[in-house]
Amino acid sequence: MQKYSLLSLVRNGLTGHRNWTTAWRNPPLQDRYDVIIVGAGGHGLATAYYLAKEHGITNVAVLDRGWLGGGNVARNTVTIRSNYMRDQSIPFYVKSVKLYEGLTKDLNFNMMHSKRTMIDVVCTYPKMRELRRRQLTMDIYGSTYKQITTKEVRRRIPALTGGGPDARLPVIGGMVHTDAGVNRHDAVAWGYARAADARGVEMHQQTPVLSLNRGGDGRIAGVETSKGTVKADKVVIAVSGHTTTLTETAGLKLPLRTMNLTAFVSEPVQPLVDVVVNCPDLGFYFSQSDKGEMVIGGAPDSGQSFRRDIKQHVFEDTVGAMLELFPSFKKLKLMRQWGGHLDITHDASPIMDETDIPGLFVTAGWWGGYKAIPAGGLAMAHHVATGQSHPLMADFTVKRFKHLDFIMETGTTTAR
Ligand SMILES: Cc1cc2nc3c(=O)[nH]c(=O)nc-3n(C[C@H](O)[C@H](O)[C@H](O)COP(=O)(O)OP(=O)(O)OC[C@H]3O[C@@H](n4cnc5c(N)ncnc54)[C@H](O)[C@@H]3O)c2cc1C
């Protein structure tokens, strides 16, 4: 793998940037691999990388129906945090945040990581009680969460001029999560892909998987693609919102719904906010990008859908809520809007498990799964390679829904 450094940048600059090698190869598709990973998003690529790096399994193909990193991994609002509620979740996200902090070095790819803190602006006492409860559990696992006064919230976020005592929802305080940050999204896909390719993993773009194949013994036997049959004893499904459309081709039903989540950005403005701002009571959050754009998100649309654009009422709800606390933002011009389709389980926690079909693994339910990519990939690779669940993901099983062992995780970032 060509090493990226200041020296290589200068050297290549002097030769007109003609000598860079391609980031990953484009090999012909073989008819058998040890492992097939469906989906070249964050979770698929991270699983491939850690399979090669941690377990020496390199006869791996990552198949994507579109282009590498064209899914939710490059459509999200790049927030990384570990302020979760449950004992099963917090250590997993603490590990993922830590891995993110070292990812630039590990992958030799600039992640533009910025550990800039998140501030939850709180407007109701039930939400404050819930976040305080979160804080106590997070303390046990070494994640940072601290209550601050309204005065301190306003000092840290000067643009927060709404939410006064006479407002519909007055600000009553906040929570500071110093572990939170942002990280360039497509760098995650490109960085993992390049590093996995360097260890022998193959990427196959424009290769949709049409169905899953099972052998006579019921085990997974491979996949049917637009380019023909590809065999493997182990298949990992990492296709976010399309999980159920694929697993149902093998007769497997999963407790997942697909929903639309959207975001939008403003024109670039002067530096205004240096933290990620989140208001769970009103249902919006934003951060300012390095270019100066406000990157704004809200709650998922409550109807099930595979759409990737934005519905007008979702957009209006989010903007309306944001203007209640940030009235000066009404002058901002919005430049772009987009969406993605997320798969959400009944308890809002992920599924990372081998399914009832031996050899078929699923990593799904990632409605806030960008922050989870490094730990998710690490844990899935461990399970695929060893056949044993990684301790970080041991509770995120499919069978928890049969036994009602829910890991309820809603309401961190948005009102719903
Ligand atoms: C607007 C928005 C904002 C978000 N903000 C955040 C955030 O701030 N923080 C956070 O943690 N998370 C956030 N998320 C969620 C996060 O982006 C996802 O949870 C995560 O990216 C999903 O995992 P992935 O990267 O593996 O999925 P994807 O990148 O979607 O990868 C799935 C891949 O599978 C491919 N695929 C699908 N079907 C097939 C098939 N049949 N054959 C072959 N390939 C197939 C797709 O082309 C795609 O490339 C946000 C999501 C959206 C949409």
The ligand as an SDF file (V2000), in Angstrom:
LIG
                    3D

 53 58  0  0  0  0  0  0  0  0999 V2000
  -29.1980   11.4210    6.9860 C   0  0  0  0  0  0  0  0  0  0  0  0
  -28.4620   10.4650    7.8910 C   0  0  0  0  0  0  0  0  0  0  0  0
  -27.7600   10.9530    8.9800 C   0  0  0  0  0  0  0  0  0  0  0  0
  -27.0810   10.0690    9.8330 C   0  0  0  0  0  0  0  0  0  0  0  0
  -26.3250   10.5720   10.8410 N   0  0  0  0  0  0  0  0  0  0  0  0
  -25.6010    9.7290   11.6290 C   0  0  0  0  0  0  0  0  0  0  0  0
  -24.7400   10.2530   12.6210 C   0  0  0  0  0  0  0  0  0  0  0  0
  -24.5820   11.4760   12.7620 O   0  0  0  0  0  0  0  0  0  0  0  0
  -24.0680    9.3710   13.4270 N   0  0  0  0  0  0  0  0  0  0  0  0
  -24.2260    8.0250   13.2800 C   0  0  0  0  0  0  0  0  0  0  0  0
  -23.6150    7.2840   14.0440 O   0  0  0  0  0  0  0  0  0  0  0  0
  -24.9990    7.5000   12.3030 N   0  0  0  0  0  0  0  0  0  0  0  0
  -25.6900    8.3170   11.4730 C   0  0  0  0  0  0  0  0  0  0  0  0
  -26.4670    7.8020   10.4660 N   0  0  0  0  0  0  0  0  0  0  0  0
  -26.5880    6.3480   10.3200 C   0  0  0  0  0  0  0  0  0  0  0  0
  -25.3970    5.7330    9.6030 C   0  0  0  0  0  0  0  0  0  0  0  0
  -25.1010    6.4260    8.4240 O   0  0  0  0  0  0  0  0  0  0  0  0
  -25.7200    4.2730    9.2890 C   0  0  0  0  0  0  0  0  0  0  0  0
  -26.1890    3.6400   10.4560 O   0  0  0  0  0  0  0  0  0  0  0  0
  -24.5200    3.4910    8.8090 C   0  0  0  0  0  0  0  0  0  0  0  0
  -23.7980    4.1930    7.8460 O   0  0  0  0  0  0  0  0  0  0  0  0
  -25.0470    2.1840    8.2100 C   0  0  0  0  0  0  0  0  0  0  0  0
  -24.0640    1.2430    7.9900 O   0  0  0  0  0  0  0  0  0  0  0  0
  -23.2360    1.0880    6.6160 P   0  0  0  0  0  0  0  0  0  0  0  0
  -22.2780    2.2080    6.5430 O   0  0  0  0  0  0  0  0  0  0  0  0
  -22.6680   -0.2550    6.6170 O   0  0  0  0  0  0  0  0  0  0  0  0
  -24.3750    1.1990    5.5060 O   0  0  0  0  0  0  0  0  0  0  0  0
  -24.2950    1.6780    3.9890 P   0  0  0  0  0  0  0  0  0  0  0  0
  -23.2250    2.6720    3.7620 O   0  0  0  0  0  0  0  0  0  0  0  0
  -25.6930    2.0490    3.6110 O   0  0  0  0  0  0  0  0  0  0  0  0
  -23.8360    0.3470    3.2300 O   0  0  0  0  0  0  0  0  0  0  0  0
  -24.7120   -0.6040    2.7030 C   0  0  0  0  0  0  0  0  0  0  0  0
  -24.2550   -0.9240    1.2850 C   0  0  0  0  0  0  0  0  0  0  0  0
  -24.9680   -2.0700    0.8450 O   0  0  0  0  0  0  0  0  0  0  0  0
  -25.1830   -1.9400   -0.5540 C   0  0  0  0  0  0  0  0  0  0  0  0
  -26.2670   -2.8360   -0.9390 N   0  0  0  0  0  0  0  0  0  0  0  0
  -27.5900   -2.7620   -0.6390 C   0  0  0  0  0  0  0  0  0  0  0  0
  -28.2640   -3.7890   -1.1830 N   0  0  0  0  0  0  0  0  0  0  0  0
  -27.3390   -4.5360   -1.8510 C   0  0  0  0  0  0  0  0  0  0  0  0
  -27.4100   -5.7260   -2.6390 C   0  0  0  0  0  0  0  0  0  0  0  0
  -28.5620   -6.3800   -2.8350 N   0  0  0  0  0  0  0  0  0  0  0  0
  -26.2610   -6.2000   -3.1850 N   0  0  0  0  0  0  0  0  0  0  0  0
  -25.0660   -5.5780   -2.9990 C   0  0  0  0  0  0  0  0  0  0  0  0
  -24.9550   -4.4440   -2.2610 N   0  0  0  0  0  0  0  0  0  0  0  0
  -26.0760   -3.9420   -1.7060 C   0  0  0  0  0  0  0  0  0  0  0  0
  -25.4960   -0.4550   -0.7430 C   0  0  0  0  0  0  0  0  0  0  0  0
  -25.2360   -0.0500   -2.0740 O   0  0  0  0  0  0  0  0  0  0  0  0
  -24.5510    0.1940    0.2830 C   0  0  0  0  0  0  0  0  0  0  0  0
  -23.3230    0.6250   -0.3150 O   0  0  0  0  0  0  0  0  0  0  0  0
  -27.1450    8.6650    9.5930 C   0  0  0  0  0  0  0  0  0  0  0  0
  -27.8450    8.1790    8.4820 C   0  0  0  0  0  0  0  0  0  0  0  0
  -28.4870    9.0700    7.6250 C   0  0  0  0  0  0  0  0  0  0  0  0
  -29.2220    8.5180    6.4370 C   0  0  0  0  0  0  0  0  0  0  0  0
  1  2  1  0
  2  3  1  0
  2 52  2  0
  3  4  2  0
  4  5  1  0
  4 50  1  0
  5  6  2  0
  6  7  1  0
  6 13  1  0
  7  8  2  0
  7  9  1  0
  9 10  1  0
 10 11  2  0
 10 12  1  0
 12 13  2  0
 13 14  1  0
 14 15  1  0
 14 50  1  0
 15 16  1  0
 16 17  1  0
 16 18  1  0
 18 19  1  0
 18 20  1  0
 20 21  1  0
 20 22  1  0
 22 23  1  0
 23 24  1  0
 24 25  2  0
 24 26  1  0
 24 27  1  0
 27 28  1  0
 28 29  2  0
 28 30  1  0
 28 31  1  0
 31 32  1  0
 32 33  1  0
 33 34  1  0
 33 48  1  0
 34 35  1  0
 35 36  1  0
 35 46  1  0
 36 37  1  0
 36 45  1  0
 37 38  2  0
 38 39  1  0
 39 40  1  0
 39 45  2  0
 40 41  1  0
 40 42  2  0
 42 43  1  0
 43 44  2  0
 44 45  1  0
 46 47  1  0
 46 48  1  0
 48 49  1  0
 50 51  2  0
 51 52  1  0
 52 53  1  0
M  END
$$$$
